[in-house]
Amino acid sequence: MLSVAGLAFAGAPVYIVVLGAALLILSTLHEYAYLQPRFAKAGASRVMAGGVLAAAAMSLAFSSLCYAIGRFFAWLIAG
Protein backbone atom coordinates (compact mmCIF):
# COMPACT_ATOMS: atom_id res chain seq x y z
CA MET A 1 0.00 0.00 0.00
CA LEU A 2 2.97 2.23 0.45
CA SER A 3 3.64 1.75 -3.25
CA VAL A 4 0.07 2.82 -4.10
CA ALA A 5 0.55 5.99 -2.05
CA GLY A 6 3.94 6.57 -3.66
CA LEU A 7 2.56 6.12 -7.16
CA ALA A 8 -0.33 8.46 -6.36
CA PHE A 9 2.18 11.00 -5.09
CA ALA A 10 4.02 10.71 -8.39
CA GLY A 11 0.79 11.34 -10.32
CA ALA A 12 -0.28 7.82 -11.34
CA PRO A 13 -3.84 7.39 -12.65
CA VAL A 14 -6.69 6.22 -10.44
CA TYR A 15 -6.73 2.64 -11.75
CA ILE A 16 -3.71 2.00 -9.54
CA VAL A 17 -6.31 1.72 -6.76
CA VAL A 18 -7.77 -1.32 -8.50
CA LEU A 19 -4.34 -2.89 -8.80
CA GLY A 20 -3.62 -2.37 -5.11
CA ALA A 21 -7.01 -3.74 -4.11
CA ALA A 22 -6.53 -6.77 -6.37
CA LEU A 23 -3.22 -7.56 -4.72
CA LEU A 24 -4.78 -7.33 -1.27
CA ILE A 25 -7.72 -9.51 -2.33
CA LEU A 26 -5.36 -12.14 -3.74
CA SER A 27 -3.45 -12.27 -0.47
CA THR A 28 -6.75 -12.65 1.40
CA LEU A 29 -7.91 -15.44 -0.88
CA HIS A 30 -4.62 -17.21 -0.29
CA GLU A 31 -5.33 -17.12 3.45
CA TYR A 32 -8.91 -18.41 3.02
CA ALA A 33 -8.06 -21.14 0.51
CA TYR A 34 -7.20 -23.84 3.02
CA LEU A 35 -10.46 -23.20 4.92
CA GLN A 36 -12.71 -23.63 1.88
CA PRO A 37 -13.06 -27.45 2.13
CA ARG A 38 -14.04 -27.14 5.79
CA PHE A 39 -16.67 -24.51 5.05
CA ALA A 40 -18.04 -26.58 2.17
CA LYS A 41 -18.18 -29.71 4.34
CA ALA A 42 -20.06 -27.80 7.03
CA GLY A 43 -22.44 -26.30 4.44
CA ALA A 44 -21.33 -22.77 5.25
CA SER A 45 -20.13 -21.61 1.86
CA ARG A 46 -22.29 -18.49 2.05
CA VAL A 47 -20.66 -17.53 5.33
CA MET A 48 -17.23 -17.84 3.77
CA ALA A 49 -18.34 -15.87 0.71
CA GLY A 50 -19.57 -13.10 2.99
CA GLY A 51 -16.21 -12.94 4.70
CA VAL A 52 -14.35 -12.83 1.41
CA LEU A 53 -16.65 -10.09 0.07
CA ALA A 54 -16.16 -8.07 3.25
CA ALA A 55 -12.40 -8.45 2.91
CA ALA A 56 -12.61 -7.37 -0.74
CA ALA A 57 -14.59 -4.26 0.22
CA MET A 58 -12.07 -3.41 2.94
CA SER A 59 -9.20 -3.94 0.48
CA LEU A 60 -10.76 -1.54 -2.00
CA ALA A 61 -11.40 1.02 0.73
CA PHE A 62 -7.85 0.77 2.08
CA SER A 63 -6.34 1.03 -1.38
CA SER A 64 -8.48 4.10 -2.09
CA LEU A 65 -7.40 5.66 1.18
CA CYS A 66 -3.72 5.09 0.37
CA TYR A 67 -4.23 6.67 -3.05
CA ALA A 68 -5.98 9.66 -1.50
CA ILE A 69 -3.18 10.11 1.03
CA GLY A 70 -0.61 10.10 -1.77
CA ARG A 71 -2.54 12.67 -3.78
CA PHE A 72 -3.05 14.80 -0.67
CA PHE A 73 0.67 14.95 0.05
CA ALA A 74 1.38 15.76 -3.59
CA TRP A 75 -1.13 18.61 -3.39
CA LEU A 76 0.28 19.76 -0.04
CA ILE A 77 3.86 19.91 -1.27
CA ALA A 78 2.95 21.49 -4.63
CA GLY A 79 0.68 24.05 -2.99
PyMOL commands that set and color helices and strands:
alter all, ss='L'
color gray80, all
select helices_A, chain A and resi 2-9+16-42+45-78
alter helices_A, ss='H'
color red, helices_A
deselect
rebuild
show_as cartoon
